[in-house]
Amino acid sequence: MTARIARPYTVLSIGAALATMGLKLAAYAITDSVGLLSDALESTVNLASAIVAFWALSLAATPADSEHPFGHNKAEYFSSGLEGAFILIAALGIGYSAVERLFHPEPLEQSSLGIGLAIAAALLNGAVAWILWRAGKRLNSITLRADAQHLLTDVWTSVGVVVAVVLIFFTGWEWLDPLIALGVGLNVLWTGIRLLRETFSSLMDKSLDSGQLQKITHCFATYEDQGVRFHLLQTREAGSQSFISFHVLVPGHWTVQRGHDLCESVETAIAQRIAGSRVTTHLEPLEDPKSWQHGDDFPPSPPLGEGKPD
C-alpha cells in the first residue's frame, strides 16, 4: 500500500528531471561552461533514477504471492542501488570533461542568461526535493528519500557552478570553470558511494534504528507487571516494511487462550507504534529452563525485565 501511494511522486520527479535537464543544457549551450555541462549531466542521472524509482515502487506495490510470501518491498533497494551506480558513471563523465577543459580552457559567453537558467533549474529541483523528502518521511519510503537527497545534491551542485561562472565573469580566470567542475564530480562521486553503502547495508537485513527499538522496549515494559517477560528480539527492514519477532514468556499455569490473547495484544500495540510493521511472536512457559536455551539475544535488544528466574 505504501509503495502504491509513493509511486505518483516519482512521476513528479521524472517531470522535474526533464525540465531541469532542458534548462541546464540550454545554459551550457549559451555559455559553453563545462561546469554547467557537468550539472546538466547530473540531471540526466536524475531522470534515469526517477524512472528506475517508478519501476521499483511499482514492483514493491505488487501483493505477496506464494514465491514471495513477505511481499516485494525490497525492490526499493534496486532503485537506490542503480541510482548509486548511475551517479558514479556521471561522476566519471564530469571528471573527464573537467580535466580536458582544464588543459584547454575556453572563454564563457552570455554568462548572465546561463546563470538565470541554472538558478531556475536549482529552484525547481529544490522544490521537488522538499516534496519528495516530506513524502518519503511520511511513507517511510527509502526510494523517495534517496531521490530527494540526490536532488538536494543537485541543487548544491548548481549553486557551486553558478558561483564559479560569476567569479569567472568578474575575474576572467577561466581555469575556475573546470576546477569547480572537478569539485562537482567529487561531490557526485561521494553521493554515489554513500547511496551504494546504504543500499548494501539495508540488503543485509539491517535492524531497526534505536528510536524504533525504544518504542518496542516501552511496549514490553507495559506488560511486565503481569509477570510476562520477552527475549530473542529480532528486527529487520525491507523497504517501507519492518519485520519484528520475539519470544513471549508467560507463567506456565496460564491457559492457551490467555497466552494467545496477550500475544495478540502485544503484536497490535507494537504495530500501532511502528507503521508498516509485521510482528511475529512465539509463546513459551516462563518457568521452563528450555524456554531460555535459545542462545544469546540478537543485539541490539531492549532491557528484558528482571531476566531469567532462579
C-alpha positions as CSV (number, residue, x, y, z in Angstrom):
1,M,0.0,0.0,0.0
2,T,2.8,2.4,0.9
3,A,4.6,1.8,-2.3
4,R,1.4,2.4,-4.3
5,I,0.9,5.8,-2.6
6,A,4.6,6.7,-3.1
7,R,4.7,5.9,-6.8
8,P,2.9,9.1,-8.1
9,Y,5.7,11.2,-6.5
10,T,8.2,9.6,-8.9
11,V,6.2,10.9,-11.8
12,L,6.7,14.4,-10.4
13,S,10.4,13.6,-10.1
14,I,10.5,12.5,-13.8
15,G,8.9,15.7,-14.9
16,A,11.2,17.8,-12.8
17,A,14.3,15.9,-14.2
18,L,13.2,16.6,-17.8
19,A,12.6,20.3,-17.1
20,T,15.8,20.9,-15.3
21,M,17.8,18.9,-17.8
22,G,16.4,21.1,-20.6
23,L,17.2,24.3,-18.6
24,K,20.8,23.3,-17.9
25,L,21.6,22.1,-21.4
26,A,20.3,25.5,-22.7
27,A,22.5,27.2,-20.1
28,Y,25.5,25.2,-21.3
29,A,24.7,25.9,-25.0
30,I,24.6,29.6,-24.2
31,T,27.7,29.9,-22.0
32,D,29.8,26.9,-23.1
33,S,30.6,26.3,-19.4
34,V,31.9,22.8,-18.7
35,G,30.6,23.4,-15.1
36,L,27.1,23.8,-16.4
37,L,27.6,20.8,-18.7
38,S,28.5,18.7,-15.6
39,D,25.4,20.0,-13.9
40,A,23.3,19.0,-16.9
41,L,24.9,15.5,-17.0
42,E,23.9,15.0,-13.4
43,S,20.3,15.9,-14.3
44,T,20.3,13.0,-16.9
45,V,21.2,10.8,-13.9
46,N,18.2,12.3,-12.0
47,L,15.9,11.3,-14.9
48,A,17.2,7.8,-15.1
49,S,17.0,7.4,-11.3
50,A,13.4,8.7,-11.3
51,I,12.4,6.2,-14.0
52,V,14.0,3.4,-12.0
53,A,12.3,4.6,-8.8
54,F,8.9,4.4,-10.6
55,W,9.6,0.9,-11.7
56,A,10.9,-0.2,-8.2
57,L,7.8,1.2,-6.4
58,S,5.5,-0.4,-9.0
59,L,7.2,-3.8,-8.2
60,A,7.1,-3.1,-4.4
61,A,3.4,-2.4,-4.6
62,T,2.8,-5.9,-6.0
63,P,1.0,-8.1,-3.4
64,A,2.7,-11.0,-1.7
65,D,2.4,-14.3,-3.5
66,S,3.4,-18.0,-3.0
67,E,7.0,-17.3,-4.1
68,H,7.3,-14.0,-2.2
69,P,5.3,-14.5,1.0
70,F,6.9,-11.4,2.6
71,G,6.0,-9.2,-0.3
72,H,8.2,-7.3,-2.8
73,N,9.3,-4.4,-0.6
74,K,13.0,-5.0,-1.2
75,A,12.5,-3.9,-4.8
76,E,13.0,-0.3,-3.5
77,Y,16.7,-1.2,-2.9
78,F,17.1,-1.8,-6.6
79,S,16.2,1.8,-7.1
80,S,18.7,3.2,-4.7
81,G,21.4,0.7,-5.8
82,L,21.0,1.6,-9.5
83,E,20.9,5.3,-8.6
84,G,24.2,5.0,-6.9
85,A,25.7,3.3,-10.0
86,F,24.3,5.9,-12.3
87,I,25.8,8.6,-10.1
88,L,29.2,7.0,-10.2
89,I,29.1,6.9,-14.0
90,A,28.1,10.6,-14.2
91,A,30.9,11.5,-11.8
92,L,33.4,9.8,-14.2
93,G,31.9,11.7,-17.2
94,I,32.1,15.0,-15.3
95,G,35.7,14.4,-14.3
96,Y,36.8,13.6,-17.9
97,S,35.2,16.7,-19.3
98,A,36.6,18.9,-16.5
99,V,40.2,17.6,-16.9
100,E,40.0,18.1,-20.7
101,R,38.8,21.7,-20.3
102,L,41.4,22.3,-17.6
103,F,44.2,21.8,-20.1
104,H,42.3,23.6,-22.9
105,P,40.4,26.5,-21.2
106,E,37.9,28.5,-23.3
107,P,36.1,31.8,-22.6
108,L,32.5,31.8,-21.4
109,E,29.8,33.7,-23.2
110,Q,26.5,35.3,-22.2
111,S,27.0,34.3,-18.6
112,S,24.1,36.2,-17.2
113,L,21.5,34.3,-19.2
114,G,23.1,31.0,-18.4
115,I,23.2,31.8,-14.7
116,G,19.5,32.7,-14.8
117,L,18.6,29.3,-16.4
118,A,20.8,27.4,-13.9
119,I,19.2,29.3,-10.9
120,A,15.7,28.4,-12.3
121,A,16.7,24.8,-12.5
122,A,18.1,24.8,-9.0
123,L,14.9,26.3,-7.6
124,L,12.8,23.7,-9.4
125,N,14.9,20.9,-8.0
126,G,14.8,22.3,-4.5
127,A,11.0,22.5,-4.5
128,V,10.6,18.9,-5.8
129,A,13.3,17.6,-3.3
130,W,11.3,19.2,-0.4
131,I,8.1,17.5,-1.6
132,L,9.8,14.1,-2.0
133,W,11.6,14.3,1.3
134,R,8.4,15.0,3.2
135,A,6.6,12.2,1.4
136,G,9.5,9.8,2.0
137,K,9.5,10.5,5.7
138,R,5.7,10.2,6.0
139,L,5.5,7.0,4.0
140,N,8.8,5.6,5.2
141,S,10.0,5.1,1.6
142,I,13.7,4.8,1.1
143,T,13.2,5.3,-2.6
144,L,11.6,8.7,-2.2
145,R,14.2,9.8,0.5
146,A,17.1,8.7,-1.7
147,D,15.6,10.6,-4.7
148,A,15.2,13.7,-2.5
149,Q,18.7,13.6,-1.3
150,H,20.0,13.2,-4.8
151,L,18.0,16.3,-5.9
152,L,19.3,18.3,-3.0
153,T,22.8,17.3,-4.0
154,D,22.0,18.6,-7.5
155,V,20.8,21.9,-6.0
156,W,24.1,22.4,-4.2
157,T,26.0,21.4,-7.4
158,S,24.1,24.1,-9.3
159,V,24.9,26.6,-6.6
160,G,28.6,25.8,-6.9
161,V,28.5,26.1,-10.7
162,V,26.7,29.4,-10.6
163,V,29.3,30.8,-8.2
164,A,32.1,29.6,-10.5
165,V,30.5,31.3,-13.5
166,V,30.0,34.6,-11.6
167,L,33.7,34.5,-10.4
168,I,34.9,33.9,-13.9
169,F,32.8,36.8,-15.1
170,F,34.4,39.2,-12.6
171,T,38.0,37.8,-12.6
172,G,38.5,36.3,-16.0
173,W,40.0,33.2,-14.5
174,E,38.8,30.6,-17.0
175,W,40.5,27.8,-15.1
176,L,37.9,28.2,-12.3
177,D,35.3,26.6,-14.6
178,P,36.9,23.1,-14.9
179,L,38.2,23.3,-11.3
180,I,34.7,23.8,-10.0
181,A,33.5,21.0,-12.3
182,L,36.1,18.7,-10.7
183,G,34.7,19.6,-7.3
184,V,31.2,18.8,-8.6
185,G,32.4,15.5,-9.9
186,L,33.9,14.6,-6.5
187,N,30.7,15.6,-4.7
188,V,28.7,13.5,-7.1
189,L,31.1,10.6,-6.6
190,W,30.7,10.7,-2.8
191,T,26.9,10.8,-3.2
192,G,27.0,7.7,-5.3
193,I,29.3,5.8,-2.9
194,R,27.1,6.8,0.1
195,L,23.9,5.6,-1.6
196,L,25.5,2.3,-2.5
197,R,26.7,1.8,1.1
198,E,23.2,2.5,2.4
199,T,21.7,0.1,-0.1
200,F,24.1,-2.7,0.7
201,S,23.6,-2.2,4.4
202,S,19.8,-2.5,4.0
203,L,20.1,-5.6,1.8
204,M,22.0,-7.2,4.7
205,D,18.8,-7.1,6.7
206,K,19.8,-4.1,8.9
207,S,17.9,-3.9,12.2
208,L,15.5,-1.1,13.1
209,D,17.1,2.1,14.4
210,S,17.4,2.9,18.1
211,G,14.3,5.1,18.1
212,Q,12.2,2.2,16.8
213,L,13.7,-0.3,19.2
214,Q,13.0,2.1,22.1
215,K,9.3,2.0,21.1
216,I,9.4,-1.8,21.3
217,T,11.1,-1.6,24.7
218,H,8.5,0.8,26.1
219,C,5.8,-1.5,24.8
220,F,7.3,-4.5,26.6
221,A,7.5,-2.6,29.8
222,T,3.7,-2.1,29.9
223,Y,3.2,-5.8,30.1
224,E,5.9,-6.9,32.6
225,D,3.8,-6.1,35.6
226,Q,1.7,-9.1,34.6
227,G,4.6,-11.4,35.2
228,V,5.4,-11.5,31.4
229,R,8.9,-11.5,30.0
230,F,10.3,-11.0,26.5
231,H,13.5,-12.1,24.8
232,L,15.2,-13.1,21.5
233,L,14.1,-9.9,19.8
234,Q,15.0,-9.7,16.1
235,T,14.1,-6.9,13.7
236,R,14.8,-6.1,10.1
237,E,13.8,-3.6,7.4
238,A,12.6,-4.3,3.9
239,G,11.8,-1.1,2.1
240,S,8.9,0.6,3.8
241,Q,8.0,-2.5,5.8
242,S,9.5,-3.7,9.1
243,F,9.6,-7.3,10.4
244,I,9.7,-7.8,14.2
245,S,9.9,-11.1,16.0
246,F,10.4,-12.1,19.7
247,H,9.6,-14.7,22.3
248,V,6.9,-14.1,24.9
249,L,7.3,-15.9,28.2
250,V,4.3,-16.2,30.5
251,P,3.5,-18.2,33.7
252,G,3.0,-21.8,32.9
253,H,-0.4,-22.0,34.6
254,W,-1.9,-19.6,32.1
255,T,-4.3,-21.1,29.6
256,V,-3.5,-21.2,25.9
257,Q,-6.3,-18.7,25.3
258,R,-4.9,-16.2,27.8
259,G,-1.4,-16.5,26.3
260,H,-2.8,-16.1,22.8
261,D,-4.8,-13.0,23.8
262,L,-1.7,-11.5,25.3
263,C,0.4,-12.1,22.2
264,E,-2.3,-10.6,20.1
265,S,-2.4,-7.5,22.3
266,V,1.4,-7.1,22.2
267,E,1.5,-7.5,18.4
268,T,-1.2,-4.9,17.9
269,A,0.4,-2.5,20.3
270,I,3.7,-2.6,18.5
271,A,2.1,-2.4,15.1
272,Q,0.4,0.8,16.2
273,R,3.7,2.3,17.3
274,I,5.7,1.3,14.2
275,A,3.9,1.8,11.0
276,G,4.2,-0.8,8.3
277,S,5.4,-3.5,10.7
278,R,4.7,-7.2,10.7
279,V,5.0,-8.6,14.2
280,T,5.5,-12.3,15.0
281,T,5.6,-13.8,18.5
282,H,6.4,-17.2,20.0
283,L,4.8,-18.2,23.3
284,E,6.7,-20.1,25.9
285,P,6.3,-21.0,29.6
286,L,8.3,-18.7,31.9
287,E,9.3,-21.5,34.4
288,D,10.7,-24.0,31.8
289,P,14.5,-23.7,31.5
290,K,14.3,-24.8,27.9
291,S,12.5,-21.5,27.2
292,W,15.7,-19.7,27.9
293,Q,18.0,-22.1,26.0
294,H,17.9,-20.4,22.6
295,G,21.3,-18.7,22.6
296,D,22.0,-15.1,23.3
297,D,19.7,-12.2,22.4
298,F,20.4,-10.7,19.0
299,P,21.8,-7.2,19.5
300,P,20.6,-4.6,19.8
301,S,18.0,-5.9,22.2
302,P,16.0,-3.8,24.8
303,P,16.1,-4.5,28.5
304,L,14.0,-7.5,29.2
305,G,12.9,-7.0,32.8
306,E,14.5,-8.9,35.7
307,G,15.5,-11.7,33.3
308,K,15.6,-15.4,33.8
309,P,14.1,-16.8,37.0
310,D,16.4,-18.5,39.5
